[in-house]
């Protein structure tokens, strides 16, 4: 069995031909001027060679690669294809690309050691940029056929990469169009260089050299000038001329080609190239043009001959637009320009022959276990039954390895009736569409699955039940989801493959249910079962959910440090930085929340930006909600209220698009919280009045974790406190505390709300008692933001508590307060504990100027720095200077803190 067969059976492995650079041809013209420009622009970490097909992008990049190697660079090559729009598959090949470079580095390091140079041990890292940096030598990465990429998340991944190319690395990109990677700014900053079609065309001197390199072809200056004018230096057209000038008709036509457009010229020349070949070679070229890759055995299968390898080798030697894909000259590929012409010729001559070629190719690829090519050719031959049967085998690994976009791509190309005939295939197709939230595509599949459930025609009805339960939770129909999954026996099973993946997902659901019911021990048990089943099925996909719920369960119990350790370990194990795929979305969302609660705002912002697209497009409601709320609050904490509103608006849009009413309520209760903090009761009351209550409220005994971050229960209590309705607030607090006494994280927030209520009532001692209870619950886990998010009232209480600690001196800290935790909270709030021993000063450290007071008013109204500068006719830098002074005088570190401090000091009304 070939190595390709092995890689196809395991989607975790890379296709070797994608990592093989085009072979350098001895007669190729060295593009000296282009190469000189590239190496003179050493600051350009990204070089793009952009031009239509046939402009010599791949050949030029191969020459650059060769020169890089001469200069001591480690190099790697990746040819992209349409399937790389699946993030998971792309991640596999990026990792393989890095592995090839790492292997080369280790070999060189070993040689250094043998020559007496001590080898430094380099730690393996899963982060692509870190890997490049840690190599410590110049690295050049080459990405060919970049134009095939169009997936938004994939492009975001590459955009991140090109913006952070380390100083020891350069990226070279070959593409028919300029990729949307934010290159304009990089070009301006001389970090990127774009060579376009005009740069890639041959110069007159290069054309002369090109034809002079052929000993058996005499081209005079007049002919050469005519060819240059007709082709405008287009390399592919020049090669076609070179192959056809022995035809007198072509030489004679040189003066009559002036009206030909480039495509017409290429077709004219390619037609002549074809007619110059022997009849058998012509037939070979036409029949094999429909193949994505060519090998001797494959071509024998589609032609019925037994000497295809010899023909391929001869075509490759003759320069007939055929290049090798491996060093053993086993696999080959036609140039896209030439193969498209040949394929059009074949289809126009005989659609029956074209179908026969696809049929034979499908049969051959299936015999080799090469499923992707089998499905491609089977669908092209309209052998849909065969394609569906093969998909049923291949899908087992595609789904569990999270190659969801690949699955969706083939789902779109298969007739639904073929899927409907195969219950197990229908279930496998349902999973990716569920997690991709493709509601319209999913609808007929779910209707089909409902007919399977409980049907005697399908033995494994439990499998459809698990998929239906997951579909229900994706639609945020939580009661229905739990009802369905309760009918599935999960324990005591011995599943393998896809069944293990399904049961892993089912166990995740049950664990999530127990978490919501505060039965943390049962939740732990089922999440451990989910992990065990996931490992059996090699289910990287479901593991992200397992770890996410496990970590959130730890947070709910007050164990934030343990949750962070859980997330960090899983994050490192799954190579998440490269693999920004659906497998990572759930884990990253929960990790963002945990980092936010720990006050690690830099990491929150970094991860959210990097994984924004996959979080937005794939995760379930609760996961998405906590990531978005954490990011919105991060913007607020950093004095960017407008950015916070943009995040909330985006979450609201997602809620409407998916029909997620609960997410809509969560977002609006977050708006209520912000309104109460920034503008007072009238604003908060007005927003709350617009929130539509749920049609069928969930059991009050269940708490889903997005509602634990922010939701109606907290919102109602806050409104009652700000309305100074002590009896209502007390009743709500007492009831919630009684119901959820095992949820430490929730109790922290409830005690903080109670502290605010006591301040409103003038009961200072009671307020501090509630604050201390919150501190005692939060200190062991290192919680930070849940205290500071409650605004200036809690901040003032924290300062008073800290003053009591200072006053105690060397005596025992009063009431068991953790001084270190207090200092951490005050430091995170922007309070400078080194400037004064009394952080409770009721006045600013220095009086504010009239201009600073004016800017404070702008801050309270959410005006951006740019808008302020325009209104008061100063530069943005001047505004930033005033803001810095305001923060210093108020002993705060952000816009939100400045606003709340100014309100308490009476500077704002």
C-alpha positions, 0 to 999 in steps of 0.5 A: 500500500502506498504512503498516500493510502496511509495518509488518506486513511488518517486525516491527521497525516499530511499529504507529502506531495503538498510539501514538495517544491517544484523541481528546478529545470536546468534550462530555466531562465534565472530571474536575476532582477526579481531575486535582486529586488527581494534580497535588497529589500531585507526588511520585507518579511513577506514577499508576494508574487502575484500574477495570472496562471502561467506567469512563472510564480512557482518557478521563480519561487523555486529559484528564490528557495534555491538561493535561500538555501545557498545563503544558509536558510532552512526552507519549507514549501507548501502547495495549497489547494481548495481543501485547505479552506478547512482549518483543521486540514490546513493546521495538519499541513502547517504542522507538517511544514514546521516539522520538516524544517525542525527535522532539517534544523536538528540534522544541522544541529547534529552536524554542528555537534559532531564538529565540536559546536555544542548543540543547544536543546530546543524545546518543542513548541506548538506555536508556529511563530515560537517554533520559527524563533526557537530554530535560531537560524534564517527560515524561508517558508513558501506558500504556492497557489494561495489564491485557492484560500477563501475561508474567512477563518483561514485567512485570519490565521494567515493574517495573524502569521504575516503580521508577526513574522519573526526577524529570522523568517521570511514568507514567500507567497505565490498567488493569482490574486493579491491575498487579503492579508492586510498587506497595504500597511505592511508594504507602507512599513516596508515589511512586505513586498508585492511583485505583480504580473508586470514584474514577473513578465520576461524582459526582452533580454530574458526572452532572448536568453530563453530562446537561445537556450534551445540548441535545436530552435533558431529564432531570429531577432524579428521573430523574437520581437514579434513573439515578445510583443504578442506575449508581453513577456508572459512566461507560459506563452513563451514556453508554448511558442518554444514548443510549437515554433517547429510548426511552419504554420505557427511561424507564419502566423506570428504577424497575425496574432496581434488581435488575440487576447491572452487566453485566446493566444494560450489556447491557440498555442496549446492547440498547436502543442497538442497537434505536434504530438504523436497521436498516442501522446495526444490521447494520453494528454487528453485522457489524463487531463482530468486527473488532479495528480498523475502516476504511472499506475493511475494513468494506466488505469484510465487509459488501459495502457501499461507504459504510462510511467515512461510517457510521463517521464518523457513529457516531464523531460520535454518541458510539456507543462508537467512537473514532478511532485516527489523526488522519486518521480512517482507523482506528477501534475500538469500546469493548471493552464495546460490541463484546463485547456486539455480538459476542455478539449476532451469534454468537447470531443466526447463527454462519454470518454470524460465520464469513463475517465472519471469512473476509472479514476474513482475505481483506482483511487478507491483500490488505493484507499485514497478517499478524497480523490475517489469522491471527487472522481465519483461525483464527476462521473455521477456515480453518486452511490459510490461517492456516498458509500466512500464518504460513509467510510471517510467521514468516520475520521473527518468528523472526529478530527474536526474537518468540518468544512471538508465535510460540508463541502462534500455534503453540498455536492452529494444528492440528498436522496443518496444520503437519506438511503444511509442512516449512518451517513446522515447522522455523520453529516448532521454532526458538522452541520450542527456545530457549524450552525448551518440551520437551513442545511441541517433542517432536512437531516434533522427531520430524517433523524427523527424518523430513525429514532425509534424506528425498527429499520435502524438498529442503532437508533441511540446514535441518532438520539445523541445527534438530535440531543446535540442539535437541540442544545445548539438551538438552545433548547436545553430541556429537549436536549436533556430529555433526549440524552437521558434515553441513551445508555452511556455507561458500561459501553465499549465503543470504537471509532465514530461510536466512541466520538458520539458517546463522548459527545453524549457524556459531555451533554450529561456532564453539562446537565449535572454542572447546571444542577450543581451536582459537580461530582456527577458532572466530573464523573461524566466528563471523565467518561467523555474524555475516555470515550473521546480518546478511544475515538481520537476525537480532538473535536469533542475534547475541547468541550470536555475540557471547557465544561470541566474548567468552568465547573472548577471555576463555579466551585471557586477553584480558578487556579485549578481551572487555569491549569486545566485550560493551559495544559489542554491548550498546549496539548492540542497545538491550538495556536496553529490549529485555530479550528473548531476543535479549539473554539469551546476550550478557548472560549472558556479559557478567555473567561478564566483569564478574565476573572484572573485579571489577565487582560492582555491574554484575554484580548490576544486570544479573543482576537486570534480565535474570534472567527472560530468562536463566532462561527462554531461554538454553542451559546454559553461558550460564545457568550462568556467569551464575548462578555469577557472581551466586552468587559476587558474593553471597558476595563481598559477605557474603551467603552465604544469598543465594548459596545461594538462587541455587545452589538456583535453578540446581539447580531449573532443572537438574532441570526441564530434565534438565540433569545437567551443570548439576547437577554444575556447581552441586554442584562450586560447593557443594564449593568453598564447603564447602572454603573455609568449613567445611573438607575434611569438608564438601567431601568430603561434598558431592562424594560426592553428585555423580553422574558423567556417564553418557558423559563428554565428550572431555577435550580439549573444555572447554565454558565453564561447566566452565571457570568451575567443574567437576569437574576443578577440584573434584577438584584442590581435594579432593586439595589439601585432603586433602593428597594431593600426588601425586594433585593434582600428577598432575591439575594436570600433566595439565590444564596439558598438555592446555589450555596454550592456555587462559590463563584456565584456566591462571591458575586451575590455577597458583593451585591449584598455589600452594595445593598448594605451600603445603600442602607447605611449599614457599613458593618454589614457591608464589610461582613458581606465583602469579607465573605466574598473575599474569603471565597475568592482569595484561594482561587485568585479571582479579581475581575468579579470584584472590580466589575461591581463598580466604585462602591465595592472599590471603596469598600476594598480600600476601607478594608485595606486601610483596616489591614494597614492600621492593624500593623503587625497584629493579626489581620482583622477578620481573616482578610487576605492582605495579598489578595486585597493588594492584588485587587487594588493594584488591578483597579489602578490604585497606586498603593506606593504613593500613599499609605491612605488609599481612601483619600476623598479628594484627588491627589491634585486638583483637576484643571478645567480642561481635565474636568471637561475631558471627564465629562466627555469620558462619562458620555463615551466620547472617543479620544479622536472625537474629543480631539476634534471637539476641543481642537487639539491633537489626540496625543494632547488628549492622551496627555490629559487622560494620563494626568486625570488617571494619576490624580484620581489614582485609577487605571482606566476610563471606567474607573475614572468615571466611577471615581469622579462620580463618588468625588462629586466631579460628575453628576 
